[in-house]
Amino acid sequence: MHSDVDPAARIRTAAPPTAPGWDPQQYLRHSGHRTRPFLDLLARIPALPTRPGRPARIADLGCGPGNVTALLADRWPDARITGFDLSPDMLRRAEADHAGPTPGGGTLDFRRADIADWLPDDTYDLITSNAALQWVPAHPGSFAAWTAALRPGGTFAFQVPANHTAPSHALLAALCDSPRWRDRLAGQGSRHTHVLDPAEYLDRLTELGCTTDTWETTYHQLLPGPDPVLDWVKGTALRPVLTALRDDREAAETFLAEYRDLLREAYPTGPRGTVFPFRRIFAVAVKEA
Ligand SMILES: C[S@@+](CC[C@H](N)C(=O)[O-])C[C@H]1O[C@@H](n2cnc3c(N)ncnc32)[C@H](O)[C@@H]1O
């Protein structure tokens, strides 16, 4: 009987996780709501320690399709900016849409890298990451190496989604681990949930000698159209499930129908659309000048 099986053992015996396949087009369908937290983060990043003749050097970890990376060039027009990502599909889109010289005399380029073992290849004025570190369980363990590579007065700034206890993400995790799906999907619904609380990020980054500001915000997003929460999650948290079921279309459709029904109950559509509250955590850590 499934119910007799220790849940941890089930996760250990599930198929080893492959890197989720990403779909830039699906991800960009909600780019307005997804960009807003980065703009809020950007607003809290202080001036970088640049000077004439030495433009800023910036890294964007988990850059995705590069639209957010490009916003860095708006703020620091002559900067040399590199976006790093693991997904070849995301990198292709970023290259096609944003790579090359920027209007302010800087450059934008994109490289393949796994954040889990990324070590700075340069001295940086800013290392940033938007909505990506939650996929990397041990990311706080890299903070020491990343902040060590900052120029004095440089900044490490990131935003991570923290919606894992919300119905959208809790229902996904529970469905993947349910008796019906766990043989194929155990653990796949919670691959993106590796975040600390703002207070823990604050502790770790101040311990590293940075002046740190952490906070959280819940955005009450009003989404249009039918099943918009499902459409949203298809761009992110559902990626591991869609990847695991990619060779079994019937199973994928059945899973999506079951999940969609749960979401319809949890997020009823109102006269003006569907409200999808989304909690996010922010950190801005400035190295001593
Ligand atoms: C939700 S998207 C965010 C993209 C972009 N930063 C933005 O804000 O639009 C998450 C990105 O993290 C990338 N990612 C996930 N795990 C990664 C890893 N271990 N190393 C590098 N990139 C990773 C994914 O490929 C994806 O492009």
The ligand as an SDF file (V2000), in Angstrom:
LIG
                    3D

 27 29  0  0  0  0  0  0  0  0999 V2000
   11.6840   32.1720  -13.2310 C   0  0  0  0  0  0  0  0  0  0  0  0
   13.0000   32.2870  -14.3990 S   0  0  0  0  0  0  0  0  0  0  0  0
   13.6250   33.9300  -14.0860 C   0  0  0  0  0  0  0  0  0  0  0  0
   14.2870   34.5320  -15.2960 C   0  0  0  0  0  0  0  0  0  0  0  0
   14.7410   35.9900  -15.1740 C   0  0  0  0  0  0  0  0  0  0  0  0
   15.7090   36.1850  -14.1110 N   0  0  0  0  0  0  0  0  0  0  0  0
   13.5780   36.9140  -14.9700 C   0  0  0  0  0  0  0  0  0  0  0  0
   13.4550   37.4950  -13.8940 O   0  0  0  0  0  0  0  0  0  0  0  0
   12.7590   37.0470  -15.8880 O   0  0  0  0  0  0  0  0  0  0  0  0
   14.1930   31.2540  -13.6060 C   0  0  0  0  0  0  0  0  0  0  0  0
   15.4500   31.0720  -14.4300 C   0  0  0  0  0  0  0  0  0  0  0  0
   16.4240   30.4450  -13.6110 O   0  0  0  0  0  0  0  0  0  0  0  0
   17.1430   29.5510  -14.4100 C   0  0  0  0  0  0  0  0  0  0  0  0
   17.7630   28.5410  -13.5620 N   0  0  0  0  0  0  0  0  0  0  0  0
   17.1410   27.6430  -12.7700 C   0  0  0  0  0  0  0  0  0  0  0  0
   18.0610   26.8900  -12.1340 N   0  0  0  0  0  0  0  0  0  0  0  0
   19.2790   27.3360  -12.5460 C   0  0  0  0  0  0  0  0  0  0  0  0
   20.6200   26.9620  -12.2460 C   0  0  0  0  0  0  0  0  0  0  0  0
   20.8730   25.9920  -11.3930 N   0  0  0  0  0  0  0  0  0  0  0  0
   21.6180   27.6390  -12.8570 N   0  0  0  0  0  0  0  0  0  0  0  0
   21.3630   28.6340  -13.7340 C   0  0  0  0  0  0  0  0  0  0  0  0
   20.1130   29.0340  -14.0470 N   0  0  0  0  0  0  0  0  0  0  0  0
   19.0830   28.3930  -13.4620 C   0  0  0  0  0  0  0  0  0  0  0  0
   16.1170   28.9620  -15.3550 C   0  0  0  0  0  0  0  0  0  0  0  0
   16.7090   28.3850  -16.4980 O   0  0  0  0  0  0  0  0  0  0  0  0
   15.2730   30.1960  -15.6620 C   0  0  0  0  0  0  0  0  0  0  0  0
   15.7390   30.8640  -16.7920 O   0  0  0  0  0  0  0  0  0  0  0  0
  1  2  1  0
  2  3  1  0
  2 10  1  0
  3  4  1  0
  4  5  1  0
  5  6  1  0
  5  7  1  0
  7  8  2  0
  7  9  1  0
 10 11  1  0
 11 12  1  0
 11 26  1  0
 12 13  1  0
 13 14  1  0
 13 24  1  0
 14 15  1  0
 14 23  1  0
 15 16  2  0
 16 17  1  0
 17 18  1  0
 17 23  2  0
 18 19  1  0
 18 20  2  0
 20 21  1  0
 21 22  2  0
 22 23  1  0
 24 25  1  0
 24 26  1  0
 26 27  1  0
M  CHG  2   2   1   9  -1
M  END
$$$$
